[in-house]
Amino acid sequence: MYVIIQAHVKIELKNDYLSSIPDMKPAAKLVGQISYPKLGPQRKEMEAVIAWYHGRELDYTTGFMRYGVRYQNGRLIVPLTGTYNIYSFLSLTENDDSPDVPFDTSRNATLVKHAMYKYNVKLGKDVELVSSIQTHRESTNRNFNAFSSQISTLVQLEAGDEISVKISDILLISYPGDNFFGLHMI
C-alpha cells in the first residue's frame, strides 16, 4: 500500500512540474533607449538598432526578459529550441525645418527597410527572417515627417540563436522610447 501511495505522489509531483512548464516559456520585450546617432548622409546598407534598455534598466519601462533569454550587443539570445513569435515596432521621424536645406524630391524614391535577423554561430552570418519595405515620403509641409513600421512572424529557432533589428536609415530613429522588439516561445 505504501509503495502505491509513494508512486502516486511521484506522479502528482511530476504532473505539477510539467503543468508549470507552459508558464515558463522564454520571452522578452526590449524598449528603445535614447542614443545620439552620428550625423551624416543617409546610408543604404542595413544598420543594427543597438540602443535598447536591458537588464535592470527594464524595471523602469514596459520591457522584460524572462526564463533564460539573454541580451548582448543589441541582440536577444534564445535559450531553448522551438517556435517563437518575434516582433518589432519602430517609430520613425524626420525633422526638416531648416530653411537652408533645399527640398530634395529624389528622397521620395528612397525605400526604408526595417528587418529582423537571426545570427547563429554555425552559419557565421546574419540571416533575414522578416522585413518591411516602404517608400520614404517627404513631408508635405517640409517641417516634420512621422511614420512607423511594424513586423512580426513565427520562426523556428535553435538554442543560442541571436535575434536583432536593423533599419536602412538609422537617422530616422529620433524617439526611441516608442520603439520595441521582442520574442516569446509559443
C-alpha positions as CSV (number, residue, x, y, z in Angstrom):
1,M,0.0,0.0,0.0
2,Y,2.9,2.4,0.9
3,V,4.5,1.8,-2.5
4,I,1.3,2.6,-4.3
5,I,0.9,5.9,-2.4
6,Q,4.6,6.8,-3.0
7,A,4.2,6.1,-6.7
8,H,1.0,8.2,-6.8
9,V,2.8,11.1,-5.0
10,K,5.7,11.0,-7.6
11,I,3.2,11.1,-10.5
12,E,1.4,14.0,-8.9
13,L,4.7,15.9,-8.4
14,K,5.8,15.2,-11.9
15,N,2.4,16.4,-13.3
16,D,2.6,19.5,-11.2
17,Y,6.1,20.3,-12.6
18,L,5.0,19.6,-16.2
19,S,1.9,21.7,-15.9
20,S,4.1,24.7,-14.8
21,I,6.3,24.5,-17.9
22,P,3.9,26.3,-20.2
23,D,4.1,29.3,-17.9
24,M,7.9,29.3,-18.0
25,K,8.4,29.8,-21.8
26,P,11.2,32.2,-22.8
27,A,10.0,35.7,-23.5
28,A,11.5,39.2,-23.8
29,K,10.5,42.7,-24.8
30,L,13.1,45.4,-25.1
31,V,12.3,49.1,-25.2
32,G,14.3,51.7,-27.2
33,Q,16.9,53.7,-25.3
34,I,18.0,57.3,-26.2
35,S,21.2,57.4,-28.0
36,Y,22.9,60.1,-30.1
37,P,23.5,58.7,-33.6
38,K,26.3,60.0,-35.7
39,L,25.2,62.6,-38.1
40,G,26.0,62.1,-41.8
41,P,24.5,61.2,-45.1
42,Q,21.8,58.5,-45.3
43,R,23.3,55.1,-45.6
44,K,22.0,52.5,-48.0
45,E,23.1,49.3,-46.1
46,M,21.2,47.9,-43.1
47,E,22.4,49.1,-39.8
48,A,21.6,47.4,-36.5
49,V,19.5,49.2,-33.9
50,I,21.5,48.6,-30.7
51,A,20.1,51.2,-28.3
52,W,17.8,49.1,-26.1
53,Y,17.2,49.1,-22.4
54,H,18.1,45.8,-20.9
55,G,18.9,44.1,-17.6
56,R,17.9,46.1,-14.5
57,E,17.1,49.1,-16.7
58,L,14.0,47.3,-17.9
59,D,12.4,47.7,-14.4
60,Y,11.5,51.3,-15.3
61,T,10.0,50.5,-18.7
62,T,7.3,48.2,-20.1
63,G,10.0,45.8,-21.2
64,F,11.1,42.5,-19.6
65,M,13.4,39.4,-20.1
66,R,12.2,36.1,-18.7
67,Y,13.2,32.4,-18.4
68,G,16.6,32.4,-19.9
69,V,16.5,35.0,-22.6
70,R,19.8,37.0,-22.6
71,Y,20.8,40.3,-24.2
72,Q,24.2,41.1,-25.8
73,N,25.2,43.9,-28.2
74,G,21.6,44.7,-29.3
75,R,20.6,41.1,-29.8
76,L,18.3,38.8,-27.9
77,I,19.7,35.3,-27.4
78,V,17.1,32.4,-27.1
79,P,17.8,29.7,-24.5
80,L,15.6,26.9,-26.0
81,T,15.0,25.4,-29.4
82,G,11.4,25.9,-30.5
83,T,8.9,28.1,-32.4
84,Y,8.9,31.8,-31.4
85,N,6.9,34.8,-32.3
86,I,9.3,37.6,-33.0
87,Y,8.2,41.2,-33.4
88,S,9.5,44.8,-33.8
89,F,8.0,48.2,-33.9
90,L,9.9,51.4,-34.9
91,S,8.6,54.9,-34.7
92,L,10.4,56.8,-37.4
93,T,10.6,60.6,-37.6
94,E,12.4,63.3,-39.6
95,N,12.7,66.9,-38.8
96,D,13.3,69.1,-41.9
97,D,12.5,72.5,-40.6
98,S,15.8,74.1,-41.7
99,P,15.3,76.8,-44.4
100,D,18.9,76.1,-45.5
101,V,18.1,72.6,-46.7
102,P,16.6,72.6,-50.2
103,F,13.7,70.4,-51.0
104,D,15.1,67.1,-52.4
105,T,12.5,65.3,-54.5
106,S,14.8,62.3,-55.0
107,R,14.3,61.3,-51.4
108,N,10.7,60.4,-52.3
109,A,12.0,57.5,-54.2
110,T,14.1,56.2,-51.3
111,L,13.0,53.0,-49.7
112,V,13.1,52.4,-46.0
113,K,13.7,48.8,-44.9
114,H,13.0,47.5,-41.4
115,A,14.0,43.9,-40.8
116,M,14.8,41.3,-38.1
117,Y,17.7,39.0,-38.5
118,K,18.9,35.7,-36.9
119,Y,22.6,35.0,-36.2
120,N,23.8,31.5,-35.4
121,V,27.4,30.7,-34.8
122,K,27.1,27.6,-37.1
123,L,26.1,29.9,-40.0
124,G,28.5,32.6,-39.1
125,K,26.3,35.3,-40.7
126,D,23.0,37.2,-40.2
127,V,20.0,35.7,-42.0
128,E,17.0,37.9,-42.6
129,L,13.8,36.4,-41.1
130,V,11.2,39.1,-41.8
131,S,11.2,42.6,-43.3
132,S,9.0,45.5,-44.2
133,I,9.8,48.0,-47.0
134,Q,8.1,51.3,-47.5
135,T,8.7,54.3,-49.7
136,H,10.2,57.3,-47.9
137,R,8.0,60.3,-48.5
138,E,9.0,63.9,-47.9
139,S,6.7,65.8,-45.6
140,T,4.2,68.0,-47.4
141,N,4.8,70.9,-45.1
142,R,8.6,70.2,-45.0
143,N,8.7,70.6,-41.2
144,F,8.1,67.2,-39.8
145,N,7.5,63.7,-41.1
146,A,6.5,60.8,-38.9
147,F,5.7,57.2,-39.8
148,S,6.1,53.8,-38.3
149,S,7.0,50.2,-39.2
150,Q,5.9,47.0,-37.5
151,I,6.9,43.5,-38.3
152,S,6.0,40.1,-36.7
153,T,6.3,36.5,-37.7
154,L,6.6,32.9,-36.3
155,V,10.0,31.3,-36.8
156,Q,11.8,28.1,-35.7
157,L,14.8,29.0,-33.6
158,E,17.6,26.9,-32.1
159,A,19.1,27.5,-28.6
160,G,21.7,30.1,-28.9
161,D,20.2,31.9,-31.9
162,E,20.6,35.7,-31.7
163,I,17.8,38.0,-32.9
164,S,18.4,41.6,-33.9
165,V,16.6,44.5,-35.6
166,K,18.1,46.5,-38.5
167,I,17.0,49.5,-40.5
168,S,18.3,51.1,-43.7
169,D,18.3,54.7,-42.3
170,I,19.3,54.8,-38.6
171,L,18.9,58.6,-38.6
172,L,15.1,58.2,-38.7
173,I,15.0,56.8,-35.2
174,S,14.6,60.0,-33.3
175,Y,12.2,59.0,-30.5
176,P,13.5,55.6,-29.3
177,G,11.1,55.4,-26.3
178,D,8.3,54.4,-28.7
179,N,10.4,51.6,-30.2
180,F,10.4,48.0,-29.0
181,F,11.3,44.5,-30.1
182,G,10.9,41.1,-28.6
183,L,10.1,37.4,-28.8
184,H,8.2,34.7,-27.0
185,M,8.2,31.0,-27.4
186,I,4.8,29.5,-28.3
